[in-house]
Amino acid sequence: MFNGNIPIVLDTLKQHYFIDRDGKMFRHILNYMRTGKVVLPEKFSEFDQLYEEARFFDIPGLLTELEIRRRGRCIKKENIDRDNKMVEQSPVSDGFCDCLAVSLSPDLGERISLSAEKFLLEEVFPELNSALLDSRNSGFNLDNRYVIRFPLNGFCKLNSVQVFQRLLNHRFKIEASTGGGVEGQQFCEYLFVRRRAQ
């Protein structure tokens, strides 16, 4: 912003920079920057506007937290709309879970690739945030919310045990696994699932 890539207005008298964004939303941005926590009013309904402000100011942690809250609100709304009251249901049977696939290939050292919604990768592997912002790293996918076979080894130095430990620490469990191949071209794939709180 200050290197000239984005045009901004400078008040020459006071030497203040003017950033033409939503002042009402900036209150929440500033509070997050001060505390590292998202504190919103109970009936806050402007998630989309706040999300756009967080994108403008490039705050990945806030974006992740808002995405999690927005998804939780959508799930609650669907449940209420379905029966006009909260409905008890199994998160996994109704599809309300976070899924992340890990592919391991031993050829040329241990190659690790990840497939998931982008916000999940940003939550579990924050060191990948800058690489995930580059849409060229999202795999063969037209929808920018998802990442397919992201090459973890190219961007951080985690081995498979550390990746598994990180996922377990974020409440993921192995739901399924498969493997196969021939000599020199073997692979293992693991599906990690985390049930969402309702």
Biotite code that builds the C-alpha atoms (Angstrom):
import biotite.structure as struc

atoms = struc.array([
    struc.Atom([0.000, 0.000, 0.000], chain_id="A", res_id=1, res_name="MET", atom_name="CA", element="C"),
    struc.Atom([2.797, 2.424, 0.836], chain_id="A", res_id=2, res_name="PHE", atom_name="CA", element="C"),
    struc.Atom([5.179, 1.452, -1.974], chain_id="A", res_id=3, res_name="ASN", atom_name="CA", element="C"),
    struc.Atom([2.940, 2.959, -4.670], chain_id="A", res_id=4, res_name="GLY", atom_name="CA", element="C"),
    struc.Atom([1.239, -0.199, -5.987], chain_id="A", res_id=5, res_name="ASN", atom_name="CA", element="C"),
    struc.Atom([-2.152, 0.910, -4.645], chain_id="A", res_id=6, res_name="ILE", atom_name="CA", element="C"),
    struc.Atom([-3.164, 4.546, -5.118], chain_id="A", res_id=7, res_name="PRO", atom_name="CA", element="C"),
    struc.Atom([-3.796, 6.290, -1.799], chain_id="A", res_id=8, res_name="ILE", atom_name="CA", element="C"),
    struc.Atom([-4.427, 9.899, -0.840], chain_id="A", res_id=9, res_name="VAL", atom_name="CA", element="C"),
    struc.Atom([-1.962, 11.817, 1.320], chain_id="A", res_id=10, res_name="LEU", atom_name="CA", element="C"),
    struc.Atom([-3.161, 14.864, 3.258], chain_id="A", res_id=11, res_name="ASP", atom_name="CA", element="C"),
    struc.Atom([-0.227, 17.149, 2.505], chain_id="A", res_id=12, res_name="THR", atom_name="CA", element="C"),
    struc.Atom([-1.021, 19.503, 5.374], chain_id="A", res_id=13, res_name="LEU", atom_name="CA", element="C"),
    struc.Atom([-1.023, 16.906, 8.158], chain_id="A", res_id=14, res_name="LYS", atom_name="CA", element="C"),
    struc.Atom([0.905, 14.152, 6.339], chain_id="A", res_id=15, res_name="GLN", atom_name="CA", element="C"),
    struc.Atom([-1.916, 11.650, 7.044], chain_id="A", res_id=16, res_name="HIS", atom_name="CA", element="C"),
    struc.Atom([-2.812, 8.835, 4.660], chain_id="A", res_id=17, res_name="TYR", atom_name="CA", element="C"),
    struc.Atom([-6.487, 8.531, 3.786], chain_id="A", res_id=18, res_name="PHE", atom_name="CA", element="C"),
    struc.Atom([-7.719, 4.971, 3.226], chain_id="A", res_id=19, res_name="ILE", atom_name="CA", element="C"),
    struc.Atom([-11.215, 5.054, 1.746], chain_id="A", res_id=20, res_name="ASP", atom_name="CA", element="C"),
    struc.Atom([-12.804, 2.042, 3.456], chain_id="A", res_id=21, res_name="ARG", atom_name="CA", element="C"),
    struc.Atom([-15.784, 1.409, 5.720], chain_id="A", res_id=22, res_name="ASP", atom_name="CA", element="C"),
    struc.Atom([-15.057, 3.167, 9.032], chain_id="A", res_id=23, res_name="GLY", atom_name="CA", element="C"),
    struc.Atom([-17.757, 1.201, 10.875], chain_id="A", res_id=24, res_name="LYS", atom_name="CA", element="C"),
    struc.Atom([-16.107, -2.102, 9.889], chain_id="A", res_id=25, res_name="MET", atom_name="CA", element="C"),
    struc.Atom([-12.611, -0.815, 10.676], chain_id="A", res_id=26, res_name="PHE", atom_name="CA", element="C"),
    struc.Atom([-13.528, -0.833, 14.364], chain_id="A", res_id=27, res_name="ARG", atom_name="CA", element="C"),
    struc.Atom([-13.604, -4.653, 14.231], chain_id="A", res_id=28, res_name="HIS", atom_name="CA", element="C"),
    struc.Atom([-10.392, -4.809, 12.157], chain_id="A", res_id=29, res_name="ILE", atom_name="CA", element="C"),
    struc.Atom([-8.579, -2.623, 14.684], chain_id="A", res_id=30, res_name="LEU", atom_name="CA", element="C"),
    struc.Atom([-9.856, -4.639, 17.664], chain_id="A", res_id=31, res_name="ASN", atom_name="CA", element="C"),
    struc.Atom([-8.659, -7.857, 16.016], chain_id="A", res_id=32, res_name="TYR", atom_name="CA", element="C"),
    struc.Atom([-5.226, -6.327, 15.355], chain_id="A", res_id=33, res_name="MET", atom_name="CA", element="C"),
    struc.Atom([-4.990, -5.261, 19.008], chain_id="A", res_id=34, res_name="ARG", atom_name="CA", element="C"),
    struc.Atom([-6.150, -8.494, 20.643], chain_id="A", res_id=35, res_name="THR", atom_name="CA", element="C"),
    struc.Atom([-5.855, -11.251, 18.035], chain_id="A", res_id=36, res_name="GLY", atom_name="CA", element="C"),
    struc.Atom([-9.476, -12.182, 18.808], chain_id="A", res_id=37, res_name="LYS", atom_name="CA", element="C"),
    struc.Atom([-12.711, -11.659, 16.925], chain_id="A", res_id=38, res_name="VAL", atom_name="CA", element="C"),
    struc.Atom([-15.177, -9.987, 19.275], chain_id="A", res_id=39, res_name="VAL", atom_name="CA", element="C"),
    struc.Atom([-18.480, -9.166, 17.581], chain_id="A", res_id=40, res_name="LEU", atom_name="CA", element="C"),
    struc.Atom([-21.901, -8.162, 18.886], chain_id="A", res_id=41, res_name="PRO", atom_name="CA", element="C"),
    struc.Atom([-24.252, -11.099, 19.506], chain_id="A", res_id=42, res_name="GLU", atom_name="CA", element="C"),
    struc.Atom([-26.546, -10.325, 16.561], chain_id="A", res_id=43, res_name="LYS", atom_name="CA", element="C"),
    struc.Atom([-23.807, -9.207, 14.172], chain_id="A", res_id=44, res_name="PHE", atom_name="CA", element="C"),
    struc.Atom([-25.110, -9.639, 10.620], chain_id="A", res_id=45, res_name="SER", atom_name="CA", element="C"),
    struc.Atom([-22.487, -7.954, 8.437], chain_id="A", res_id=46, res_name="GLU", atom_name="CA", element="C"),
    struc.Atom([-20.079, -10.895, 8.021], chain_id="A", res_id=47, res_name="PHE", atom_name="CA", element="C"),
    struc.Atom([-19.785, -10.356, 4.264], chain_id="A", res_id=48, res_name="ASP", atom_name="CA", element="C"),
    struc.Atom([-18.777, -6.707, 4.660], chain_id="A", res_id=49, res_name="GLN", atom_name="CA", element="C"),
    struc.Atom([-16.283, -7.486, 7.421], chain_id="A", res_id=50, res_name="LEU", atom_name="CA", element="C"),
    struc.Atom([-14.863, -10.368, 5.376], chain_id="A", res_id=51, res_name="TYR", atom_name="CA", element="C"),
    struc.Atom([-14.254, -8.002, 2.437], chain_id="A", res_id=52, res_name="GLU", atom_name="CA", element="C"),
    struc.Atom([-12.526, -5.510, 4.736], chain_id="A", res_id=53, res_name="GLU", atom_name="CA", element="C"),
    struc.Atom([-10.294, -8.273, 6.142], chain_id="A", res_id=54, res_name="ALA", atom_name="CA", element="C"),
    struc.Atom([-9.430, -9.269, 2.562], chain_id="A", res_id=55, res_name="ARG", atom_name="CA", element="C"),
    struc.Atom([-8.586, -5.667, 1.675], chain_id="A", res_id=56, res_name="PHE", atom_name="CA", element="C"),
    struc.Atom([-6.268, -5.324, 4.693], chain_id="A", res_id=57, res_name="PHE", atom_name="CA", element="C"),
    struc.Atom([-4.844, -8.835, 4.019], chain_id="A", res_id=58, res_name="ASP", atom_name="CA", element="C"),
    struc.Atom([-5.398, -10.359, 7.487], chain_id="A", res_id=59, res_name="ILE", atom_name="CA", element="C"),
    struc.Atom([-5.414, -14.167, 6.986], chain_id="A", res_id=60, res_name="PRO", atom_name="CA", element="C"),
    struc.Atom([-6.141, -15.019, 10.643], chain_id="A", res_id=61, res_name="GLY", atom_name="CA", element="C"),
    struc.Atom([-9.248, -12.836, 10.683], chain_id="A", res_id=62, res_name="LEU", atom_name="CA", element="C"),
    struc.Atom([-10.372, -14.239, 7.327], chain_id="A", res_id=63, res_name="LEU", atom_name="CA", element="C"),
    struc.Atom([-10.105, -17.794, 8.665], chain_id="A", res_id=64, res_name="THR", atom_name="CA", element="C"),
    struc.Atom([-12.026, -16.973, 11.844], chain_id="A", res_id=65, res_name="GLU", atom_name="CA", element="C"),
    struc.Atom([-14.787, -15.198, 9.896], chain_id="A", res_id=66, res_name="LEU", atom_name="CA", element="C"),
    struc.Atom([-15.078, -18.109, 7.467], chain_id="A", res_id=67, res_name="GLU", atom_name="CA", element="C"),
    struc.Atom([-15.476, -20.567, 10.363], chain_id="A", res_id=68, res_name="ILE", atom_name="CA", element="C"),
    struc.Atom([-18.134, -18.381, 11.994], chain_id="A", res_id=69, res_name="ARG", atom_name="CA", element="C"),
    struc.Atom([-19.970, -17.807, 8.729], chain_id="A", res_id=70, res_name="ARG", atom_name="CA", element="C"),
    struc.Atom([-20.111, -21.541, 8.044], chain_id="A", res_id=71, res_name="ARG", atom_name="CA", element="C"),
    struc.Atom([-21.358, -22.201, 11.569], chain_id="A", res_id=72, res_name="GLY", atom_name="CA", element="C"),
    struc.Atom([-24.128, -19.635, 11.092], chain_id="A", res_id=73, res_name="ARG", atom_name="CA", element="C"),
    struc.Atom([-25.168, -21.217, 7.772], chain_id="A", res_id=74, res_name="CYS", atom_name="CA", element="C"),
    struc.Atom([-25.407, -24.629, 9.419], chain_id="A", res_id=75, res_name="ILE", atom_name="CA", element="C"),
    struc.Atom([-27.539, -23.240, 12.260], chain_id="A", res_id=76, res_name="LYS", atom_name="CA", element="C"),
    struc.Atom([-29.791, -21.414, 9.798], chain_id="A", res_id=77, res_name="LYS", atom_name="CA", element="C"),
    struc.Atom([-30.304, -24.561, 7.729], chain_id="A", res_id=78, res_name="GLU", atom_name="CA", element="C"),
    struc.Atom([-31.242, -26.496, 10.859], chain_id="A", res_id=79, res_name="ASN", atom_name="CA", element="C"),
    struc.Atom([-33.702, -23.833, 12.008], chain_id="A", res_id=80, res_name="ILE", atom_name="CA", element="C"),
    struc.Atom([-35.249, -23.481, 8.544], chain_id="A", res_id=81, res_name="ASP", atom_name="CA", element="C"),
    struc.Atom([-35.651, -27.236, 8.227], chain_id="A", res_id=82, res_name="ARG", atom_name="CA", element="C"),
    struc.Atom([-37.913, -27.607, 11.252], chain_id="A", res_id=83, res_name="ASP", atom_name="CA", element="C"),
    struc.Atom([-38.360, -24.040, 12.451], chain_id="A", res_id=84, res_name="ASN", atom_name="CA", element="C"),
    struc.Atom([-36.308, -25.073, 15.493], chain_id="A", res_id=85, res_name="LYS", atom_name="CA", element="C"),
    struc.Atom([-32.900, -26.571, 16.225], chain_id="A", res_id=86, res_name="MET", atom_name="CA", element="C"),
    struc.Atom([-32.762, -30.189, 15.047], chain_id="A", res_id=87, res_name="VAL", atom_name="CA", element="C"),
    struc.Atom([-30.546, -32.788, 16.663], chain_id="A", res_id=88, res_name="GLU", atom_name="CA", element="C"),
    struc.Atom([-28.499, -34.496, 13.977], chain_id="A", res_id=89, res_name="GLN", atom_name="CA", element="C"),
    struc.Atom([-25.247, -36.252, 13.346], chain_id="A", res_id=90, res_name="SER", atom_name="CA", element="C"),
    struc.Atom([-22.747, -33.804, 11.792], chain_id="A", res_id=91, res_name="PRO", atom_name="CA", element="C"),
    struc.Atom([-21.067, -36.448, 9.650], chain_id="A", res_id=92, res_name="VAL", atom_name="CA", element="C"),
    struc.Atom([-24.264, -38.086, 8.371], chain_id="A", res_id=93, res_name="SER", atom_name="CA", element="C"),
    struc.Atom([-25.591, -34.712, 7.243], chain_id="A", res_id=94, res_name="ASP", atom_name="CA", element="C"),
    struc.Atom([-22.252, -33.633, 5.759], chain_id="A", res_id=95, res_name="GLY", atom_name="CA", element="C"),
    struc.Atom([-21.387, -31.095, 8.453], chain_id="A", res_id=96, res_name="PHE", atom_name="CA", element="C"),
    struc.Atom([-17.698, -31.793, 8.884], chain_id="A", res_id=97, res_name="CYS", atom_name="CA", element="C"),
    struc.Atom([-14.363, -30.454, 7.740], chain_id="A", res_id=98, res_name="ASP", atom_name="CA", element="C"),
    struc.Atom([-12.406, -32.787, 5.459], chain_id="A", res_id=99, res_name="CYS", atom_name="CA", element="C"),
    struc.Atom([-8.745, -32.682, 4.502], chain_id="A", res_id=100, res_name="LEU", atom_name="CA", element="C"),
    struc.Atom([-6.953, -35.247, 2.318], chain_id="A", res_id=101, res_name="ALA", atom_name="CA", element="C"),
    struc.Atom([-3.235, -35.995, 2.734], chain_id="A", res_id=102, res_name="VAL", atom_name="CA", element="C"),
    struc.Atom([-1.376, -37.798, -0.069], chain_id="A", res_id=103, res_name="SER", atom_name="CA", element="C"),
    struc.Atom([2.044, -39.306, 0.598], chain_id="A", res_id=104, res_name="LEU", atom_name="CA", element="C"),
    struc.Atom([4.392, -40.537, -2.088], chain_id="A", res_id=105, res_name="SER", atom_name="CA", element="C"),
    struc.Atom([7.791, -41.997, -1.132], chain_id="A", res_id=106, res_name="PRO", atom_name="CA", element="C"),
    struc.Atom([9.395, -41.534, -4.584], chain_id="A", res_id=107, res_name="ASP", atom_name="CA", element="C"),
    struc.Atom([12.071, -38.803, -4.673], chain_id="A", res_id=108, res_name="LEU", atom_name="CA", element="C"),
    struc.Atom([11.938, -38.521, -0.899], chain_id="A", res_id=109, res_name="GLY", atom_name="CA", element="C"),
    struc.Atom([8.679, -38.110, 0.955], chain_id="A", res_id=110, res_name="GLU", atom_name="CA", element="C"),
    struc.Atom([6.321, -35.961, -1.121], chain_id="A", res_id=111, res_name="ARG", atom_name="CA", element="C"),
    struc.Atom([3.279, -34.647, 0.749], chain_id="A", res_id=112, res_name="ILE", atom_name="CA", element="C"),
    struc.Atom([0.306, -32.980, -0.906], chain_id="A", res_id=113, res_name="SER", atom_name="CA", element="C"),
    struc.Atom([-2.883, -31.625, 0.660], chain_id="A", res_id=114, res_name="LEU", atom_name="CA", element="C"),
    struc.Atom([-6.422, -31.189, -0.663], chain_id="A", res_id=115, res_name="SER", atom_name="CA", element="C"),
    struc.Atom([-9.048, -29.196, 1.254], chain_id="A", res_id=116, res_name="ALA", atom_name="CA", element="C"),
    struc.Atom([-10.941, -25.958, 1.442], chain_id="A", res_id=117, res_name="GLU", atom_name="CA", element="C"),
    struc.Atom([-8.406, -23.138, 1.481], chain_id="A", res_id=118, res_name="LYS", atom_name="CA", element="C"),
    struc.Atom([-9.539, -21.750, 4.849], chain_id="A", res_id=119, res_name="PHE", atom_name="CA", element="C"),
    struc.Atom([-8.819, -25.133, 6.504], chain_id="A", res_id=120, res_name="LEU", atom_name="CA", element="C"),
    struc.Atom([-5.262, -25.197, 5.192], chain_id="A", res_id=121, res_name="LEU", atom_name="CA", element="C"),
    struc.Atom([-4.781, -21.615, 6.387], chain_id="A", res_id=122, res_name="GLU", atom_name="CA", element="C"),
    struc.Atom([-6.045, -22.589, 9.851], chain_id="A", res_id=123, res_name="GLU", atom_name="CA", element="C"),
    struc.Atom([-3.963, -25.750, 10.294], chain_id="A", res_id=124, res_name="VAL", atom_name="CA", element="C"),
    struc.Atom([-0.849, -24.658, 8.377], chain_id="A", res_id=125, res_name="PHE", atom_name="CA", element="C"),
    struc.Atom([-0.577, -20.847, 8.819], chain_id="A", res_id=126, res_name="PRO", atom_name="CA", element="C"),
    struc.Atom([2.936, -20.902, 7.345], chain_id="A", res_id=127, res_name="GLU", atom_name="CA", element="C"),
    struc.Atom([1.317, -21.611, 3.950], chain_id="A", res_id=128, res_name="LEU", atom_name="CA", element="C"),
    struc.Atom([-0.885, -18.479, 3.918], chain_id="A", res_id=129, res_name="ASN", atom_name="CA", element="C"),
    struc.Atom([1.230, -16.469, 1.482], chain_id="A", res_id=130, res_name="SER", atom_name="CA", element="C"),
    struc.Atom([1.595, -19.431, -0.897], chain_id="A", res_id=131, res_name="ALA", atom_name="CA", element="C"),
    struc.Atom([-2.160, -20.099, -0.767], chain_id="A", res_id=132, res_name="LEU", atom_name="CA", element="C"),
    struc.Atom([-2.926, -16.487, -1.741], chain_id="A", res_id=133, res_name="LEU", atom_name="CA", element="C"),
    struc.Atom([-1.352, -17.224, -5.125], chain_id="A", res_id=134, res_name="ASP", atom_name="CA", element="C"),
    struc.Atom([-4.166, -18.818, -7.181], chain_id="A", res_id=135, res_name="SER", atom_name="CA", element="C"),
    struc.Atom([-1.588, -20.730, -9.252], chain_id="A", res_id=136, res_name="ARG", atom_name="CA", element="C"),
    struc.Atom([-1.101, -23.029, -6.251], chain_id="A", res_id=137, res_name="ASN", atom_name="CA", element="C"),
    struc.Atom([-4.766, -24.081, -5.999], chain_id="A", res_id=138, res_name="SER", atom_name="CA", element="C"),
    struc.Atom([-4.423, -27.090, -8.318], chain_id="A", res_id=139, res_name="GLY", atom_name="CA", element="C"),
    struc.Atom([-6.681, -27.975, -11.209], chain_id="A", res_id=140, res_name="PHE", atom_name="CA", element="C"),
    struc.Atom([-9.658, -26.153, -9.790], chain_id="A", res_id=141, res_name="ASN", atom_name="CA", element="C"),
    struc.Atom([-11.760, -23.275, -11.054], chain_id="A", res_id=142, res_name="LEU", atom_name="CA", element="C"),
    struc.Atom([-13.235, -22.511, -7.625], chain_id="A", res_id=143, res_name="ASP", atom_name="CA", element="C"),
    struc.Atom([-10.653, -20.548, -5.639], chain_id="A", res_id=144, res_name="ASN", atom_name="CA", element="C"),
    struc.Atom([-12.080, -21.733, -2.275], chain_id="A", res_id=145, res_name="ARG", atom_name="CA", element="C"),
    struc.Atom([-10.578, -25.202, -2.718], chain_id="A", res_id=146, res_name="TYR", atom_name="CA", element="C"),
    struc.Atom([-7.017, -26.436, -3.069], chain_id="A", res_id=147, res_name="VAL", atom_name="CA", element="C"),
    struc.Atom([-6.275, -29.715, -4.838], chain_id="A", res_id=148, res_name="ILE", atom_name="CA", element="C"),
    struc.Atom([-3.001, -31.587, -4.232], chain_id="A", res_id=149, res_name="ARG", atom_name="CA", element="C"),
    struc.Atom([-1.130, -28.611, -2.790], chain_id="A", res_id=150, res_name="PHE", atom_name="CA", element="C"),
    struc.Atom([2.607, -29.564, -2.700], chain_id="A", res_id=151, res_name="PRO", atom_name="CA", element="C"),
    struc.Atom([3.402, -29.041, 0.979], chain_id="A", res_id=152, res_name="LEU", atom_name="CA", element="C"),
    struc.Atom([7.113, -29.901, 0.610], chain_id="A", res_id=153, res_name="ASN", atom_name="CA", element="C"),
    struc.Atom([7.656, -26.956, -1.706], chain_id="A", res_id=154, res_name="GLY", atom_name="CA", element="C"),
    struc.Atom([6.608, -24.430, 0.941], chain_id="A", res_id=155, res_name="PHE", atom_name="CA", element="C"),
    struc.Atom([7.515, -25.773, 4.391], chain_id="A", res_id=156, res_name="CYS", atom_name="CA", element="C"),
    struc.Atom([9.722, -28.402, 6.001], chain_id="A", res_id=157, res_name="LYS", atom_name="CA", element="C"),
    struc.Atom([7.174, -30.694, 7.671], chain_id="A", res_id=158, res_name="LEU", atom_name="CA", element="C"),
    struc.Atom([7.388, -34.473, 7.411], chain_id="A", res_id=159, res_name="ASN", atom_name="CA", element="C"),
    struc.Atom([4.342, -36.767, 7.397], chain_id="A", res_id=160, res_name="SER", atom_name="CA", element="C"),
    struc.Atom([4.473, -37.409, 11.161], chain_id="A", res_id=161, res_name="VAL", atom_name="CA", element="C"),
    struc.Atom([4.484, -33.657, 11.856], chain_id="A", res_id=162, res_name="GLN", atom_name="CA", element="C"),
    struc.Atom([1.599, -33.131, 9.405], chain_id="A", res_id=163, res_name="VAL", atom_name="CA", element="C"),
    struc.Atom([-0.442, -35.869, 11.105], chain_id="A", res_id=164, res_name="PHE", atom_name="CA", element="C"),
    struc.Atom([0.347, -34.450, 14.548], chain_id="A", res_id=165, res_name="GLN", atom_name="CA", element="C"),
    struc.Atom([-0.702, -30.969, 13.456], chain_id="A", res_id=166, res_name="ARG", atom_name="CA", element="C"),
    struc.Atom([-4.032, -32.323, 12.168], chain_id="A", res_id=167, res_name="LEU", atom_name="CA", element="C"),
    struc.Atom([-4.649, -34.328, 15.334], chain_id="A", res_id=168, res_name="LEU", atom_name="CA", element="C"),
    struc.Atom([-3.929, -31.206, 17.415], chain_id="A", res_id=169, res_name="ASN", atom_name="CA", element="C"),
    struc.Atom([-6.679, -29.429, 15.424], chain_id="A", res_id=170, res_name="HIS", atom_name="CA", element="C"),
    struc.Atom([-9.194, -32.173, 16.373], chain_id="A", res_id=171, res_name="ARG", atom_name="CA", element="C"),
    struc.Atom([-9.033, -34.049, 13.046], chain_id="A", res_id=172, res_name="PHE", atom_name="CA", element="C"),
    struc.Atom([-9.312, -37.844, 13.038], chain_id="A", res_id=173, res_name="LYS", atom_name="CA", element="C"),
    struc.Atom([-8.376, -40.314, 10.298], chain_id="A", res_id=174, res_name="ILE", atom_name="CA", element="C"),
    struc.Atom([-11.674, -41.426, 8.746], chain_id="A", res_id=175, res_name="GLU", atom_name="CA", element="C"),
    struc.Atom([-10.316, -43.459, 5.814], chain_id="A", res_id=176, res_name="ALA", atom_name="CA", element="C"),
    struc.Atom([-7.065, -44.384, 4.096], chain_id="A", res_id=177, res_name="SER", atom_name="CA", element="C"),
    struc.Atom([-5.903, -46.153, 0.965], chain_id="A", res_id=178, res_name="THR", atom_name="CA", element="C"),
    struc.Atom([-2.654, -46.965, -0.770], chain_id="A", res_id=179, res_name="GLY", atom_name="CA", element="C"),
    struc.Atom([-1.159, -48.839, -3.646], chain_id="A", res_id=180, res_name="GLY", atom_name="CA", element="C"),
    struc.Atom([1.127, -48.605, -6.623], chain_id="A", res_id=181, res_name="GLY", atom_name="CA", element="C"),
    struc.Atom([4.040, -50.549, -7.986], chain_id="A", res_id=182, res_name="VAL", atom_name="CA", element="C"),
    struc.Atom([7.728, -50.441, -7.157], chain_id="A", res_id=183, res_name="GLU", atom_name="CA", element="C"),
    struc.Atom([8.969, -46.853, -7.336], chain_id="A", res_id=184, res_name="GLY", atom_name="CA", element="C"),
    struc.Atom([5.453, -45.400, -7.696], chain_id="A", res_id=185, res_name="GLN", atom_name="CA", element="C"),
    struc.Atom([3.735, -46.103, -4.409], chain_id="A", res_id=186, res_name="GLN", atom_name="CA", element="C"),
    struc.Atom([1.272, -43.828, -2.646], chain_id="A", res_id=187, res_name="PHE", atom_name="CA", element="C"),
    struc.Atom([-0.821, -43.575, 0.514], chain_id="A", res_id=188, res_name="CYS", atom_name="CA", element="C"),
    struc.Atom([-3.798, -41.287, 0.988], chain_id="A", res_id=189, res_name="GLU", atom_name="CA", element="C"),
    struc.Atom([-5.522, -40.384, 4.236], chain_id="A", res_id=190, res_name="TYR", atom_name="CA", element="C"),
    struc.Atom([-8.850, -38.636, 4.731], chain_id="A", res_id=191, res_name="LEU", atom_name="CA", element="C"),
    struc.Atom([-8.941, -36.551, 7.913], chain_id="A", res_id=192, res_name="PHE", atom_name="CA", element="C"),
    struc.Atom([-12.337, -35.450, 9.237], chain_id="A", res_id=193, res_name="VAL", atom_name="CA", element="C"),
    struc.Atom([-13.279, -33.007, 11.978], chain_id="A", res_id=194, res_name="ARG", atom_name="CA", element="C"),
    struc.Atom([-16.847, -32.842, 13.172], chain_id="A", res_id=195, res_name="ARG", atom_name="CA", element="C"),
    struc.Atom([-18.131, -29.310, 13.499], chain_id="A", res_id=196, res_name="ARG", atom_name="CA", element="C"),
    struc.Atom([-19.670, -28.137, 16.747], chain_id="A", res_id=197, res_name="ALA", atom_name="CA", element="C"),
    struc.Atom([-23.370, -27.413, 16.292], chain_id="A", res_id=198, res_name="GLN", atom_name="CA", element="C"),
])
